[in-house]
Amino acid sequence: MTQTTRRDFLKQGARLAALMGLGSSAAARLAEALEELSLGAAPVLWLQGLSCSGCSVSFLNSGSPAPAEVLTQYITLLFHSTLSTATGDMCMEIVNTAVKEGGFYLAVEGAIPAGMPEACLMNHEPMSKIVARAARSATAVLAVGSCAAVGGIPAAEGNPTGAVSLPEFLEKERINKPVIRLPGCPCHPDWLVGTLAHVLKFGLPELDTMQRPVMFYGRTIHDQCPRFADYEREHFAKHFSDEGCLFELGCLGPNTHADCALRHWNTGANTCIKAGAPCIGCASDRFARDKAFPFYRKSESVSREDSKR
């Protein structure tokens, strides 16, 4: 196992401070927060509901400053079903012990099948009951990814499971805990690590009306788009991968709040728009919920006024 040094934490802290818009003065405190994570100051219990595990995969595909390394080697990860080598009764013993002791941060990936609890079981117990127990003893709850944050694809109109987002489920269960939504399909690793670091050193981050951290979701992708100048000049792409603004090919960047265009994905390799594909609004609260939600609007007649709605 590679040992993380103080210099590594300072480097990571400086990067997170810049990406979170906190300024250079916050870098040292964020480095301290990451160091505290490594010492177990923020134990994390990660549970999965109805999901494809894409947020977990995204996290494990992250690179320098290696939030995945922080999670798997340094953070006190109490349980994560994808990463766990334990199975069966041993898994449940770990989860039940953590829930009994409390004081952890609960990260939930995936929607909750409220209308069909048997659709998602863990050791023959509905995941909804396990999530409810865990949330009651957690310090705070993080809805990781669009399925947990807003329902996503499992909660699509007409689904037979009655799937709902984690915040909706907690409200119905009358569980009053601080909830932070981190939508995105998948959630970016920095959004999770940055949020945990902020909670440790500065308290709960400023949240918008959707309970999303403003530091990550405060502006639309459209406002930060590298092709924004093309939009202003009405230089629109006619085909995927063409130069020019992708709005007329169905880009939902004007309606989607996230900082993907600045952060990039897969160790900083690329983003949807940079790769020539329009934004499909995966961090939007409407993502996949309604039959009328358009992933692509290529066949529609759209106008610039649509981007303001």
C-alpha positions, -999 to 999 in steps of 0.1 A, spaced: 0 0 0 14 34 -10 17 58 20 1 92 16 24 120 28 16 154 42 27 169 9 2 147 -9 -26 159 14 -16 196 8 -16 190 -29 -50 174 -28 -63 201 -5 -51 229 -29 -68 212 -58 -101 207 -40 -100 243 -27 -96 256 -63 -124 233 -76 -147 242 -48 -141 279 -52 -129 284 -16 -97 302 -24 -61 293 -15 -66 301 22 -88 270 25 -63 247 10 -45 239 43 -78 232 62 -89 209 34 -56 191 36 -62 187 73 -97 174 66 -83 148 41 -58 138 67 -86 134 93 -104 112 68 -74 90 67 -74 87 105 -110 76 106 -126 109 116 -154 104 91 -164 67 90 -186 61 59 -213 34 56 -221 30 19 -253 12 10 -267 5 -24 -304 4 -35 -317 2 -71 -287 12 -92 -262 0 -117 -232 7 -93 -220 33 -118 -213 58 -90 -190 33 -73 -173 25 -106 -169 62 -113 -153 66 -79 -129 38 -84 -119 52 -119 -108 85 -104 -72 95 -105 -49 121 -90 -54 133 -64 -69 99 -61 -101 102 -41 -106 65 -47 -73 59 -30 -85 80 -1 -117 60 1 -102 25 -3 -69 29 16 -73 57 41 -109 67 48 -127 45 74 -151 28 50 -172 7 72 -190 -12 44 -194 -10 7 -211 -40 -10 -191 -37 -43 -157 -35 -25 -164 -58 4 -147 -92 5 -171 -102 33 -203 -120 24 -235 -132 40 -239 -130 78 -205 -114 81 -217 -84 60 -248 -79 81 -228 -81 113 -206 -52 100 -236 -32 89 -256 -38 121 -226 -30 144 -220 2 126 -257 12 128 -258 4 165 -227 25 172 -237 54 150 -216 85 143 -210 77 107 -218 93 74 -243 73 54 -238 73 17 -266 58 -3 -263 49 -40 -295 40 -58 -332 47 -55 -354 31 -28 -381 6 -40 -408 20 -17 -436 4 -36 -420 -30 -38 -395 -35 -9 -387 -71 -20 -372 -57 -52 -340 -49 -33 -329 -72 -5 -298 -76 17 -296 -109 36 -334 -114 30 -342 -80 46 -356 -52 24 -329 -26 18 -354 1 26 -356 -11 62 -318 -12 65 -314 23 50 -340 36 74 -322 21 104 -289 34 92 -302 69 85 -316 73 120 -282 67 136 -261 86 110 -245 120 115 -255 131 80 -268 114 48 -254 117 13 -275 108 -17 -248 97 -41 -258 99 -78 -290 107 -96 -308 75 -86 -304 83 -49 -307 121 -52 -337 124 -75 -349 89 -83 -332 86 -117 -338 57 -141 -352 33 -114 -379 59 -106 -389 65 -142 -425 71 -150 -444 38 -150 -418 18 -131 -433 -12 -112 -412 -8 -80 -425 25 -68 -389 37 -66 -383 71 -50 -353 92 -42 -335 88 -9 -347 123 4 -383 114 -5 -380 81 13 -366 97 44 -393 123 45 -420 96 43 -403 77 71 -401 110 91 -363 107 95 -350 142 101 -313 141 93 -291 165 73 -293 154 37 -269 164 9 -279 154 -27 -250 147 -51 -269 141 -84 -251 129 -116 -252 97 -135 -227 89 -122 -216 112 -94 -182 127 -98 -156 115 -72 -147 151 -63 -183 159 -54 -182 132 -27 -147 137 -13 -151 175 -15 -184 174 4 -170 151 31 -139 173 35 -161 204 37 -183 189 64 -153 180 85 -136 214 84 -163 239 77 -196 222 85 -224 215 61 -217 233 28 -241 259 14 -270 240 -2 -294 252 -29 -332 246 -28 -325 210 -40 -301 203 -12 -272 203 -36 -238 219 -26 -237 253 -44 -199 249 -48 -205 221 -73 -240 227 -86 -243 265 -84 -241 272 -121 -254 255 -153 -232 235 -176 -243 259 -203 -227 289 -184 -194 271 -181 -194 254 -215 -163 256 -236 -186 261 -266 -205 290 -251 -190 314 -275 -204 293 -304 -238 296 -288 -235 334 -286 -225 335 -323 -253 311 -333 -227 287 -346 -245 254 -341 -232 219 -349 -252 199 -374 -238 165 -365 -223 149 -334 -186 157 -331 -189 188 -353 -175 220 -341 -200 245 -328 -226 246 -300 -245 214 -296 -278 230 -285 -297 221 -317 -286 185 -313 -304 184 -280 -278 196 -254 -295 200 -220 -266 220 -206 -288 251 -202 -311 232 -179 -285 213 -159 -267 225 -128 -232 209 -124 -196 217 -130 -187 188 -154 -172 212 -180 -147 224 -155 -140 192 -136 -138 166 -164 -141 128 -159 -120 96 -158 -89 112 -143 -95 145 -161 -97 129 -196 -128 143 -210 -164 155 -207 -195 147 -228 -195 181 -246 -158 181 -251 -161 147 -267 -187 161 -291 -218 147 -275 -246 169 -261 -253 170 -223 -282 147 -215 -289 164 -182 -279 135 -160 -275 158 -130 -309 174 -135 -338 168 -111 -359 157 -141 -334 132 -154 -352 101 -167 -382 106 -144 -408 116 -170 -415 99 -203 -414 134 -219 -379 140 -206 -357 142 -238 -322 127 -236 -318 140 -272 -340 165 -291 -324 161 -325 -358 155 -342 -374 185 -325 -377 221 -336 -359 240 -308 -352 276 -303 -327 297 -282 -357 306 -260 -359 270 -249 -326 273 -232 -341 299 -208 -368 276 -195 
